[in-house]
């Protein structure tokens, strides 16, 4: 009201009583709790991270090979994220073992020549943490893992001379293949594991 003094207005706020003040206090407590929960969730570490946290490249010593020659394909996995992660070695340490890295040929007509594989069961680990000490490599930001893959041009009755594209894939771990207990063990290792797939390719020419 116009004739009311500032002192009187302060008294009116106080006259609202403890219920109004309790309501405001509860609103403040709820808001503070939401901020703390958001901070907690943001600080939780993921057990698996997406494949775009790494780069995957392939190369050969030459751009041209004779038909029947073995081609050594070199590959590099680089951590391009801002945090450490586990990247896979070439083979799983499971029974039977499956590949994390695989490569094949594609001819100029788009036909693919994909070789098969047979995994062994030697030294199969008893726990998932034991398995990862043999199967995973810790990469800090900027670090890389190098490996090699042999491509046989004599498969499928021998590849014909011509231009080919070598296609390769890096496959991380599949979260759904682990049990809940195994995922808990992986989370306790403190660093996330790569999931998903990363493709790479390059061109070579086969000569007679």
N, C-alpha and C positions, 0 to 999 in steps of 0.2 A: 504493500500500500504506500501511497505517496508520502503520507505524514509519518511513516514508521521509521524509526532510527535504526542504523546498522546494528546496534546492540540488541535491539528487539528482534531483528531478523535472525541473529545468531541464536538467540534463545528459542525461537520457533523451531530451528533445526534440531536443537537439543531436545525439544519437547516431543519430537517424533518417537522417542522412546527406544529401548534396547532392541525391540524386534526389527526395526528398520536397520539399526547398526549391525545386528547379527546377519541379516540378509546380505548386506554389503560385504561383510567379512567372509561369508560363505562363497560369494561370487569371486572374491579375490583368491580364496583357497583353491577353487575349481580351476581358475585360470592358471595359477601357479602349477597345479598338478598336471595340466595339459602340456605346459612348457617342459616340465621335467620328463614326462612320458615321451614327448617328441625327441628330446635330446637323447634319452636312453635308446630309443629305437634307431636313431641315426647313428649312434655309436656302436651298435651291434655289428659284428663282422659277419659277412656272408660266408657260407661254406663253399659255394660255387660262384664263379664269375663268368660273364659272357665271353665268347670267343673273340670278340673285337678288342679284347685287352691285349692281344698279341698280334704280331705280324708273322706271316708264313711265306717264305720265298724259296724258290728252287733254282738250281743252276747246273750246268754241265761244263766240262773242260773245253768241249768243242761244240760248234753248231752243226757239224756234219759228221756222220758215221757211215761206215760200210754196212751193208746188209749182213746180218749174222754176228755183228759185234755186240758185246755187252756194253751197256751204257751205265756209267755211274752217275746217279742223280744225287747231287748234294742239296741238303735242305737246311734252313735256319729258322728257328723259332725265337722271336725277340719279344720281350715284355715291353710294350709301349704304354702301359698304364702308369699310374702314379703310386702304386703299392706293390709289394711282393705278391707272387702267386706261384702255384705249383703247375708246371707244364709236363706233359707226358713224354716218356721215352718212346721209342719206336714200337715196342710191343707191350701188351698187357702182361702182368704176372698173374695169370689165372689159368684154369684148367678146363677146356683147352685155351691156349692163348690166342688173342685176336690183335690185329694191328691198330696202332694209333696213327700210323703214317702209311699211306698206300698210294701207288701211282700206276698209270696206264697210258696207252697210246690212243690218239684219235687221228684218223686219216683225213684227207681233204674232202671226203664225202660225208664226214660226220660219224663214221663207223668206229666203235670203240673196241679196243683189244685189252681186256682186263684179265690178268693172270690170277690163278687161285693161290691159296696158302694153306699150310698145315701147321698148327701150333702144337708145341710140346707141353708136357705137364711136369717137367722136372723142377724140383724145388718150389712147389706150390706153397705159399705162405699160409699160416693158420689164421691170422688176424688181418683186418683191413689196414691197420697202421703198419704192420710188418710188410704188407704188400706195397704200400705207398713208398716205403723207404727204398724199394728196388725199382719201382715203376715211375715215380715222380721226381722231378728236378725243381728245386727252388730257384726262381729267377727274381732278382730285385729289379726295379725299374731300369731299363736300358741294357740289362744282361740278356745274353742269348744262349741258345742250345743248338749245336750243330750235329748233323747226322748224315748218313748216306743210305741210298736205296739202289739196288741193282735192278736194271731193266733188261730183259732178255728179248732181243729182236728175232730170235729163232722160233718163238712160240707161235702157235696157230699155223704151223706149216711154214713159218718164215714170213716176216713182213716184206711187202713189195717196196722197191725203191720209190721215193717220193717225199713229199713234205708231211710232217706229222706234228701234232701238238701233244706234248707231254702234260697230262693233267695229274694233279696230286691233291690229296686232302689230309689235313691234320684233324684228327678227331679227339676231342677231349673226353672227359668222363660223363656218363649219363647218370644223373642224380637218382632217377627212378630205379636203377639197377642195384642200388644199395638199400639194405634194410634200415629201419629207423635207428637201431643200435649202431650200425656201421656209420651212418651219417653223424651220429653223436660223437663217435670216435674221431671222425675226420674233422669235425668242428673243434675238438680239443687240440688238434695239431696247430691251431692258431693262425694258419694262412690258407686262403681259399684255393680251390682247385678249378682248373679250366674246364668249362663245359662247351658243348656245341662243336661246330665244324668250321674250318678255315680252308678255302680252296687256294690253289696256286697253279700256274701253268707257264709253259715256255714252248718255243718252236725248235725243232731239229729237222734235218734233212737226211734221209737214208739214200746212199748211192750204191750202184751195182758193185 
